[in-house]
Structure formats: C-alpha cells, structure tokens
Amino acid sequence: MDVNAIRGTAAGTAPVPLSVLDLVTVGNGYTANRALRTSVEIAKLAERRGFHRHWVAEHHSMPGVASSAPAVILAHLAAHTSRIRLGSGGVMLPNHAPLVIAEQFGTLEAMAPGRIDLGLGRAPGTDGATAAALRRTDRLNEGAEDFPQQLAELTRFLDDDFPDGHPYARIHAVPGPVQGPAARPPIWLLGSSGFSARLAGTLGLPFAFAHHFSAANTVPALDLYRDSFRPSELLDAPYAVIGVSALAADDEREARRQTLTNALSMVRLRTGRPGLVPTPEEAESYQFSALEREFVDSWLSNVISGTADEVRAGLDGLQKRTGADELMLTANAHGPEARVRSYDLIANAYDMPPAV
C-alpha cells in the first residue's frame, strides 16, 4: 500500500498536514438535513484549501450529533469531492460485525478509489443501553476485550485471505479483492488511552489520539505508541494524528460565544440530558452550578479558540509539544456558518491555497 495514503503533505505554512474531524453537529433551530449539507460544504472547502483528509465520527442516540452512520455520510461526501481523503474517525468496531464493515468500506473504496481511510475504535460511542441495543447483547465488556480478535477478522475480510480450513475461508467481502487486484482502505486505530496506542504500535498501524477530550493522556499515549511501534508493510515509522477542538472566529468574543455552546452541550451530555447544540444566547444565559462551571473551565482549557492568528499560535504550540505528525481539527459550534468560517479562517492563517 502506498504510504502516501497515510502520510500527508503540509499545505501553506502549516508545520504538519491539517485535516477535519466532523461530528455533523445539529444546532438548536437547525435540522439534520442542514447539518449534513454543512458537512458537504466543509468537505468541499477543505479540499479546495489543502486540508489532507475529512473524517466522520460515529456517535449514537445524541440529538445534537447526526453522525450515527459514517459509511453513509462518507458515500455522500465522496460524491461531492474528488481529491481529499475521506474516512471514519472512527467506526466503533464492537458495534458491528467485521464482515459488514469490510463490505461497507470496500464499497466506499470502489466509489472513491485511493481516498478512503478506515479508522477504528473500541468504545461504543454512546451510553450502555444504546450500545446494548446496537449489539443485541448486554455483554458490553466483551466487545472491548475482543477488539484485537475483531480487528484481525476484519483485516482478513479486507484482504480476502482467511486460511484454508477456516470457517470463513469461502466468504468474501464484496466489493473486494475477490473481484480482482485492488487497493484497500488503510486501517487506523483510534483511542483516548494507552490500549489502542500500544496495539497500533505493535501492529505497525497509524494512530489517531482523541486529544480533544483526553488531553491529559495525549503525550503519554503518543510516547507509548512510538515506543511500541514495529515496522509493517503499511508503515516503516510511526505516524500519529491528534484530534483537536479548534474554533476560529473574526473576533475573540464570537469565538468564546461559540465554544461555550459546545461546553454546555457536554455538560448536558455528561448529566444524561443530551440535546441539540444550544444557541450562543442560551449558553451565555445558562446558570452553571459550581460543579458544572468547574467542568466547563476544564473542558474549555483544551479548546484552541480565538482569532485566526491566535488559533494558529495554539495549534503550532500543541504540535510542537506533542510531535504530532498531523492535526485533525474539529470545530464544534451552534451554527453551520461558524463551523465553515472557522476552517476558512484557519486556512487563511496558514496561507493555505486560496478558495476558488
């Protein structure tokens, strides 16, 4: 597999490639239809401005997040773009049969050859009850514990190379290699702790760390990944991406207003009250309890926000501290315009190719 399918090229004056992590957020007063159309706008903008890839996350039973079916969304984005890499950030493998994922991403690869990434996580991406409904079982710990085995099975389906005598040897993931020589999507491991970091390193896979909600673990996890890394056919050296919550606006006040909407969303999610992303006015008028305010302050301390130049400085500092090979930016805000504008402003700050 071409290593360029993984390693990106920095555009403009960015120190490393910049990419997009899309949660397809739905703001109060908007619809899922509008959120999905915004994802297309962002993907097209990202392609024009030189972002390396656009990934879609998997979440379930969250009204403010419309990304429950990444493969469906990626097919839609593929139809509206021609160059940018598209992928899952990620598919939560324990929620799915490996054969189904191999079929879905084989189909995506057939739609957009050479542009698809398969990012995998071992968490459910939701609460326990929803995970049980997805998996048709209440044995939720089994999914995480079986992740290495599920990963190995998925890889064999993608490569169509179960050994003779294996129960699945005569089963083929279609579209796939059974139809002739073809590339397959590179597998990435995603994580917010050391488990996936070590596994990715041992297998010689690229690794994406969720800095945006586990910032304290970023450096230890990346160190573990690099120390554990063993060269593979896919990679001869480690390649680490970190997800970063970053939002640029035309002035600092607007940036603060927009990031507070995401913080209030997280407060409600963590207290069992998920809903649509609140408006800036709703977030500003909300009376946070002392405990909620402590959470908000902690959450916002890991968000890089402000004017374009301030966000650039924050991203440059973070990349230097972590040594990340790529920064994947998620702009979580209430309105579609704020999200699109943020990526455009960040591209401007790095002198990335002009929008045309």
Secondary structure per residue as TSV (DSSP state, phi and psi in degrees):
chain	resnum	aa	ss	phi	psi
A	1	M	-	360.0	138.7
A	2	D	-	-65.8	121.5
A	3	V	G	-61.6	-22.7
A	4	N	G	-65.8	-16.6
A	5	A	G	-66.8	-17.9
A	6	I	T	-109.4	-57.4
A	7	R	S	-76.2	123.5
A	8	G	-	-93.4	176.3
A	9	T	-	-117.5	127.8
A	10	A	-	-65.8	137.7
A	11	A	-	-102.2	149.1
A	12	G	T	61.2	-135.3
A	13	T	T	-103.3	12.5
A	14	A	-	-63.4	140.6
A	15	P	S	-70.7	-26.9
A	16	V	S	-142.5	165.9
A	17	P	-	-57.4	143.9
A	18	L	E	-110.4	140.7
A	19	S	E	-137.0	177.8
A	20	V	E	-118.8	133.6
A	21	L	E	-113.0	118.1
A	22	D	E	-112.0	120.6
A	23	L	-	-96.2	-1.8
A	24	V	-	51.0	56.6
A	25	T	B	-71.9	144.5
A	26	V	-	-115.7	113.9
A	27	G	B	-84.7	154.4
A	28	N	T	-56.8	125.8
A	29	G	T	97.6	-7.7
A	30	Y	-	-113.3	175.6
A	31	T	-	-122.4	166.4
A	32	A	H	-61.6	-34.8
A	33	N	H	-58.8	-44.4
A	34	R	H	-67.1	-39.0
A	35	A	H	-63.3	-40.0
A	36	L	H	-69.8	-36.0
A	37	R	H	-66.5	-33.7
A	38	T	H	-65.9	-36.9
A	39	S	H	-59.9	-39.7
A	40	V	H	-64.5	-43.8
A	41	E	H	-58.2	-44.1
A	42	I	H	-66.9	-43.0
A	43	A	H	-62.4	-41.2
A	44	K	H	-68.1	-40.8
A	45	L	H	-63.5	-45.2
A	46	A	H	-60.6	-39.5
A	47	E	H	-64.7	-43.6
A	48	R	H	-66.3	-36.0
A	49	R	H	-89.9	-2.5
A	50	G	T	94.3	14.5
A	51	F	-	-65.7	148.5
A	52	H	-	-80.9	-43.8
A	53	R	E	-148.0	162.7
A	54	H	E	-132.3	112.0
A	55	W	E	-108.7	151.1
A	56	V	E	-119.2	132.4
A	57	A	-	-86.8	158.8
A	58	E	-	-106.9	118.2
A	59	H	-	-137.3	155.8
A	60	H	-	-135.1	149.3
A	61	S	S	58.6	33.7
A	62	M	-	-121.9	106.7
A	63	P	T	-55.8	-30.4
A	64	G	T	-87.2	5.7
A	65	V	B	-132.8	117.8
A	66	A	-	-103.4	29.3
A	67	S	-	-110.8	48.8
A	68	S	S	-78.5	-18.0
A	69	A	-	-128.9	76.8
A	70	P	H	-55.4	-41.4
A	71	A	H	-62.3	-37.9
A	72	V	H	-65.6	-45.2
A	73	I	H	-64.8	-41.6
A	74	L	H	-63.3	-36.3
A	75	A	H	-62.6	-39.4
A	76	H	H	-66.7	-42.9
A	77	L	H	-66.3	-36.5
A	78	A	H	-61.8	-33.9
A	79	A	H	-71.8	-17.4
A	80	H	H	-110.7	4.4
A	81	T	-	-134.1	169.4
A	82	S	S	-135.7	-16.0
A	83	R	S	-128.5	-40.3
A	84	I	S	-63.4	142.8
A	85	R	E	-72.6	143.5
A	86	L	E	-126.1	141.8
A	87	G	E	-167.1	180.0
A	88	S	E	-98.9	133.1
A	89	G	E	-129.6	58.1
A	90	G	E	-142.2	-178.2
A	91	V	E	-75.6	129.7
A	92	M	E	-87.6	94.7
A	93	L	G	-55.9	-39.4
A	94	P	G	-61.3	-16.6
A	95	N	G	-79.4	-9.1
A	96	H	S	-136.0	153.8
A	97	A	-	-73.3	132.4
A	98	P	H	-53.1	-37.7
A	99	L	H	-61.1	-39.6
A	100	V	H	-62.1	-44.2
A	101	I	H	-65.7	-40.2
A	102	A	H	-61.1	-40.4
A	103	E	H	-67.6	-44.3
A	104	Q	H	-61.9	-46.6
A	105	F	H	-81.4	-22.0
A	106	G	H	-66.1	-37.5
A	107	T	H	-65.7	-44.0
A	108	L	H	-62.0	-41.5
A	109	E	H	-62.9	-36.5
A	110	A	H	-68.3	-31.9
A	111	M	H	-73.9	-40.5
A	112	A	S	-133.1	72.4
A	113	P	T	-55.8	132.6
A	114	G	T	75.4	10.3
A	115	R	-	-122.1	3.9
A	116	I	E	-107.0	133.8
A	117	D	E	-112.6	141.6
A	118	L	E	-113.9	93.9
A	119	G	E	-89.5	133.9
A	120	L	E	-124.8	139.2
A	121	G	E	-125.5	163.1
A	122	R	S	-109.8	-0.9
A	123	A	S	-85.7	163.5
A	124	P	-	-77.1	-21.9
A	125	G	S	73.2	23.0
A	126	T	S	-171.0	-172.1
A	127	D	-	-83.0	170.4
A	128	G	H	-62.2	-41.7
A	129	A	H	-64.5	-41.9
A	130	T	H	-67.4	-39.7
A	131	A	H	-60.6	-39.8
A	132	A	H	-64.1	-38.6
A	133	A	H	-66.8	-37.1
A	134	L	H	-66.7	-39.9
A	135	R	H	-95.4	-9.9
A	136	R	T	60.0	34.5
A	137	T	-	-156.7	154.1
A	138	D	S	-102.9	9.8
A	139	R	-	-90.2	70.6
A	140	L	H	-72.0	-33.2
A	141	N	H	-65.8	-25.6
A	142	E	H	-60.2	-37.3
A	143	G	H	-62.2	-47.0
A	144	A	H	-66.9	-40.8
A	145	E	H	-67.3	-31.7
A	146	D	T	-88.2	5.6
A	147	F	H	-56.4	-47.1
A	148	P	H	-57.8	-39.3
A	149	Q	H	-68.0	-41.5
A	150	Q	H	-62.7	-39.7
A	151	L	H	-63.0	-43.7
A	152	A	H	-63.3	-40.5
A	153	E	H	-64.9	-44.0
A	154	L	H	-61.1	-43.1
A	155	T	H	-61.0	-41.4
A	156	R	H	-67.5	-36.4
A	157	F	H	-64.3	-42.6
A	158	L	H	-64.1	-35.9
A	159	D	H	-91.7	-8.6
A	160	D	T	53.9	52.0
A	161	D	-	-136.9	38.3
A	162	F	-	-63.4	138.4
A	163	P	-	-70.5	156.6
A	164	D	T	-55.8	138.3
A	165	G	T	93.0	-15.9
A	166	H	-	-71.6	143.4
A	167	P	T	-56.6	-24.5
A	168	Y	T	-102.1	9.1
A	169	A	T	-60.5	-28.5
A	170	R	T	-98.7	8.1
A	171	I	-	-99.3	134.4
A	172	H	-	-123.8	134.7
A	173	A	-	-81.6	116.9
A	174	V	S	-120.3	131.5
A	175	P	S	-64.2	149.5
A	176	G	S	177.0	-169.3
A	177	P	G	-60.1	-25.3
A	178	V	G	-58.8	-20.1
A	179	Q	G	-92.1	0.8
A	180	G	S	131.7	170.7
A	181	P	S	-57.7	130.8
A	182	A	-	-159.7	150.4
A	183	A	-	-72.7	161.7
A	184	R	-	-129.8	157.5
A	185	P	-	-61.7	135.8
A	186	P	-	-66.9	140.9
A	187	I	E	-89.2	133.9
A	188	W	E	-116.6	148.2
A	189	L	E	-105.5	136.6
A	190	L	E	-112.0	153.2
A	191	G	E	-171.0	169.2
A	192	S	S	-131.7	15.1
A	193	S	S	-149.4	-167.6
A	194	G	H	-81.1	-19.9
A	195	F	H	-59.5	-56.3
A	196	S	H	-68.9	-30.3
A	197	A	H	-61.5	-47.3
A	198	R	H	-66.6	-42.2
A	199	L	H	-64.5	-43.6
A	200	A	H	-60.7	-42.5
A	201	G	H	-64.9	-45.0
A	202	T	H	-60.9	-37.2
A	203	L	H	-88.1	-5.3
A	204	G	T	69.7	37.3
A	205	L	-	-105.7	155.8
A	206	P	-	-68.6	153.1
A	207	F	E	-130.2	136.2
A	208	A	E	-121.3	123.9
A	209	F	E	-108.2	138.5
A	210	A	-	-84.8	69.7
A	211	H	T	-59.6	-31.3
A	212	H	T	-65.2	-19.0
A	213	F	T	-132.6	10.3
A	214	S	-	-145.6	51.2
A	215	A	G	-61.0	-33.9
A	216	A	G	-65.0	-23.2
A	217	N	G	-96.0	-1.3
A	218	T	H	-60.5	-58.1
A	219	V	H	-63.2	-46.4
A	220	P	H	-58.5	-40.0
A	221	A	H	-67.8	-42.2
A	222	L	H	-66.7	-37.5
A	223	D	H	-62.7	-42.9
A	224	L	H	-63.3	-42.4
A	225	Y	H	-59.4	-49.4
A	226	R	H	-65.8	-39.6
A	227	D	H	-68.4	-30.7
A	228	S	H	-86.5	-10.3
A	229	F	-	-65.1	134.6
A	230	R	-	-124.9	127.6
A	231	P	-	-55.5	146.6
A	232	S	-	-136.2	178.8
A	233	E	S	-63.4	-24.8
A	234	L	S	-83.5	-42.9
A	235	L	-	-137.4	138.5
A	236	D	S	-98.5	-7.1
A	237	A	S	-152.5	157.3
A	238	P	-	-60.4	149.8
A	239	Y	-	-140.5	114.7
A	240	A	E	-120.0	129.8
A	241	V	E	-110.2	144.3
A	242	I	E	-122.2	136.8
A	243	G	E	-81.0	130.9
A	244	V	E	-129.6	129.7
A	245	S	E	-80.6	111.8
A	246	A	E	-139.0	130.2
A	247	L	E	-140.2	119.4
A	248	A	E	-105.5	143.9
A	249	A	-	-138.8	174.0
A	250	D	S	-70.8	-20.0
A	251	D	S	-149.2	162.8
A	252	E	H	-62.7	-39.1
A	253	R	H	-62.0	-44.6
A	254	E	H	-65.0	-37.6
A	255	A	H	-61.9	-42.8
A	256	R	H	-63.6	-42.0
A	257	R	H	-61.2	-41.8
A	258	Q	H	-72.2	-40.3
A	259	T	H	-70.0	-28.0
A	260	L	H	-66.3	-29.8
A	261	T	H	-63.3	-40.1
A	262	N	H	-68.9	-37.9
A	263	A	H	-62.3	-43.2
A	264	L	H	-65.2	-37.5
A	265	S	H	-57.8	-42.7
A	266	M	H	-68.8	-37.2
A	267	V	H	-58.5	-47.4
A	268	R	H	-65.9	-38.8
A	269	L	H	-64.4	-45.5
A	270	R	H	-68.9	-18.7
A	271	T	T	-107.2	19.3
A	272	G	T	75.2	24.5
A	273	R	-	-127.2	52.8
A	274	P	-	-64.0	147.0
A	275	G	-	-161.2	-170.5
A	276	L	S	-66.4	154.5
A	277	V	B	-64.5	124.4
A	278	P	-	-68.6	159.8
A	279	T	-	-72.7	160.1
A	280	P	H	-57.5	-37.2
A	281	E	H	-65.1	-41.2
A	282	E	H	-64.5	-42.3
A	283	A	H	-66.1	-39.7
A	284	E	H	-68.3	-31.2
A	285	S	H	-90.8	-7.9
A	286	Y	-	-68.4	136.2
A	287	Q	-	-93.7	96.5
A	288	F	-	-73.4	137.0
A	289	S	-	-71.4	170.2
A	290	A	H	-60.2	-41.5
A	291	L	H	-67.7	-40.3
A	292	E	H	-65.5	-40.2
A	293	R	H	-63.6	-38.6
A	294	E	H	-61.8	-42.6
A	295	F	H	-64.4	-44.8
A	296	V	H	-60.8	-45.2
A	297	D	H	-61.0	-40.8
A	298	S	H	-66.5	-42.8
A	299	W	H	-62.8	-47.8
A	300	L	H	-69.3	-21.9
A	301	S	T	-65.9	-18.3
A	302	N	T	-103.8	6.7
A	303	V	-	-99.5	129.9
A	304	I	E	-95.6	112.7
A	305	S	E	-142.6	164.8
A	306	G	E	136.0	-154.5
A	307	T	S	-71.1	169.5
A	308	A	H	-57.7	-43.5
A	309	D	H	-66.5	-37.0
A	310	E	H	-66.3	-41.0
A	311	V	H	-66.0	-41.0
A	312	R	H	-58.4	-46.6
A	313	A	H	-60.7	-41.5
A	314	G	H	-65.1	-42.1
A	315	L	H	-66.6	-42.2
A	316	D	H	-61.4	-42.2
A	317	G	H	-65.1	-41.8
A	318	L	H	-64.5	-43.4
A	319	Q	H	-62.8	-39.9
A	320	K	H	-66.6	-39.6
A	321	R	H	-68.2	-36.7
A	322	T	H	-98.2	-21.6
A	323	G	-	69.5	20.9
A	324	A	-	-58.4	140.5
A	325	D	S	-82.4	-13.6
A	326	E	E	-161.8	144.2
A	327	L	E	-111.9	126.6
A	328	M	E	-110.7	113.4
A	329	L	E	-97.0	131.1
A	330	T	E	-115.5	123.7
A	331	A	-	-108.0	94.2
A	332	N	-	-98.6	115.7
A	333	A	-	-150.2	174.4
A	334	H	S	-72.3	-51.8
A	335	G	S	-98.1	147.8
A	336	P	H	-57.4	-41.2
A	337	E	H	-61.4	-38.1
A	338	A	H	-65.4	-38.3
A	339	R	H	-69.0	-47.2
A	340	V	H	-62.5	-44.6
A	341	R	H	-60.8	-37.9
A	342	S	H	-60.0	-47.5
A	343	Y	H	-65.1	-36.8
A	344	D	H	-65.9	-44.4
A	345	L	H	-64.0	-40.6
A	346	I	H	-64.7	-41.2
A	347	A	H	-60.9	-40.2
A	348	N	H	-62.1	-41.2
A	349	A	H	-63.1	-29.0
A	350	Y	T	-99.6	11.0
A	351	D	T	54.1	38.6
A	352	M	-	-73.3	163.6
A	353	P	-	-47.2	140.4
A	354	P	-	-67.3	149.5
A	355	A	-	-67.9	138.0
A	356	V	-	-130.2	360.0
